[in-house]
C-alpha cells in the first residue's frame, strides 16, 4: 500500500513539473530571422556558420521554421543567406520524404529590412 502511495505521489509530482516546463516554453517570445535566397553584397554582413535543420519523417518545412530561427540565433546570426527549404529523401528513399531547411547564418551590420532585401521573415 505504501509503495502505491509513493508511486502515485511521485507520478503526480513529475506530471506537474512537466506541465510547468511546457507553459514556460510557451511564454517565451518567438525568434524571427530574415531568410534570403541568394547572396547579397558581402560588405553588409559577417558570416557566422552554415546551419541545417531537418525532420526525421513526413511534414512541412513550415514546421521547422521556429527551430531554424532558434539555430540561427544560437550561432549569432540575425539573417540567413543562401536559404533553401525543400522535401528530401531520407535513408529509405522509397518510403520517407522529409522536410529540410538550410542556409548560412550571418550577422547583418545595419538594421535589417527583410522586404527591401528580397527575403522572407521566418
Secondary structure as the mmCIF struct_conf table of DSSP 4:
data_model
#
loop_
_struct_conf.conf_type_id
_struct_conf.id
_struct_conf.beg_label_comp_id
_struct_conf.beg_label_asym_id
_struct_conf.beg_label_seq_id
_struct_conf.end_label_comp_id
_struct_conf.end_label_asym_id
_struct_conf.end_label_seq_id
HELX_RH_AL_P HELX_RH_AL_P1 UNK A 2 UNK A 27
BEND BEND1 UNK A 28 UNK A 28
HELX_LH_PP_P HELX_LH_PP_P1 UNK A 29 UNK A 31
STRN STRN1 UNK A 34 UNK A 35
BEND BEND2 UNK A 37 UNK A 38
HELX_RH_3T_P HELX_RH_3T_P1 UNK A 42 UNK A 44
STRN STRN2 UNK A 45 UNK A 54
BEND BEND3 UNK A 56 UNK A 58
HELX_RH_3T_P HELX_RH_3T_P2 UNK A 61 UNK A 64
HELX_RH_AL_P HELX_RH_AL_P2 UNK A 65 UNK A 74
TURN_TY1_P TURN_TY1_P1 UNK A 75 UNK A 76
BEND BEND4 UNK A 78 UNK A 78
STRN STRN3 UNK A 79 UNK A 89
BEND BEND5 UNK A 91 UNK A 92
TURN_TY1_P TURN_TY1_P2 UNK A 93 UNK A 95
STRN STRN4 UNK A 97 UNK A 108
BEND BEND6 UNK A 109 UNK A 110
HELX_RH_AL_P HELX_RH_AL_P3 UNK A 114 UNK A 117
TURN_TY1_P TURN_TY1_P3 UNK A 118 UNK A 118
STRN STRN5 UNK A 120 UNK A 121
#
